[in-house]
Amino acid sequence: MSDKRTVNLQIAGAKYRMTSDADEDHLHELARMINDRIEDLGPKAKRTATPAQLLAVVALGLADDLLTAERRKTEVEQATRDAVGRAIARIDERLGV
């Protein structure tokens, strides 16, 4: 059974009351992250866009960051596999295998 509790968050100027089993501090950190990204959009965006529009822009930015990180992870994994494969081939060559 999960230990659900109510957490109050403020995101994009709106207050949200959520019931969650996630760590409360972690949820507050996520909300801060979103609010920081909204701040990074600048005062004009905050004046002219609705909270929903601001959240959509932030969501797109986070999704783009996720895709970029996943692509980079795949590239690093492939580079690691290639390097390990080359190292094993050199070892085998030196051992005469």
C-alpha positions in Angstrom: 0.0 0.0 0.0 1.4 3.4 -0.9 1.7 6.3 1.5 -0.2 9.1 -0.2 -0.2 12.6 1.1 -1.3 16.0 0.0 1.3 18.3 -1.4 0.7 22.0 -2.3 2.7 23.3 -5.2 2.8 26.7 -7.0 3.6 26.5 -10.7 3.4 29.3 -13.2 1.6 31.4 -10.6 -1.1 28.8 -10.0 -1.6 26.8 -6.8 -2.0 23.0 -7.2 -3.0 20.7 -4.4 -1.9 17.1 -5.3 -2.2 13.8 -3.7 0.9 11.7 -4.3 3.2 9.1 -2.9 6.2 10.9 -4.3 8.7 12.6 -2.0 7.4 16.1 -1.2 10.8 17.7 -1.4 11.3 16.1 -4.8 8.0 17.5 -6.1 8.9 21.0 -4.8 12.2 20.7 -6.6 10.4 19.8 -9.8 8.1 22.8 -9.4 11.1 25.1 -8.8 12.6 23.7 -12.0 9.5 24.5 -14.0 9.2 28.0 -12.4 12.9 28.7 -13.2 12.3 27.8 -16.8 9.3 30.2 -16.9 11.4 32.9 -15.4 14.0 32.3 -18.1 11.4 33.1 -20.7 11.5 36.7 -19.5 9.1 39.3 -18.2 7.4 39.8 -21.6 6.4 36.2 -21.9 5.1 36.2 -18.4 3.0 39.3 -19.2 1.6 38.2 -22.5 1.2 34.4 -22.2 -1.4 32.5 -20.2 -0.1 30.1 -17.6 -1.2 27.3 -19.9 0.9 28.7 -22.7 3.9 29.2 -20.4 3.6 25.6 -19.3 3.3 24.4 -22.9 6.5 26.2 -23.8 8.3 24.7 -20.8 6.9 21.3 -21.5 8.2 21.5 -25.1 11.6 22.6 -23.7 11.7 19.7 -21.3 10.7 17.2 -23.9 13.4 18.6 -26.2 16.0 18.2 -23.4 14.8 14.6 -22.8 15.2 13.7 -26.5 18.6 15.3 -26.7 19.7 13.5 -23.5 18.4 10.1 -24.8 20.2 10.7 -28.2 23.4 11.6 -26.4 23.0 8.5 -24.1 22.6 6.3 -27.2 25.7 7.9 -28.8 27.8 7.4 -25.6 26.6 3.8 -25.2 27.6 3.1 -28.9 30.9 4.8 -28.5 31.6 2.8 -25.3 30.6 -0.5 -27.0 32.9 0.4 -30.0 35.8 1.3 -27.7 35.4 -1.9 -25.6 35.2 -3.9 -28.8 38.4 -2.4 -30.1 40.2 -2.9 -26.8 39.1 -6.6 -26.7 40.3 -7.0 -30.3 43.7 -5.5 -29.4 44.0 -7.8 -26.3 43.1 -10.8 -28.4 45.6 -9.8 -31.0 48.4 -9.4 -28.4 47.5 -12.8 -26.9 47.4 -14.4 -30.3 43.8 -15.5 -30.0 
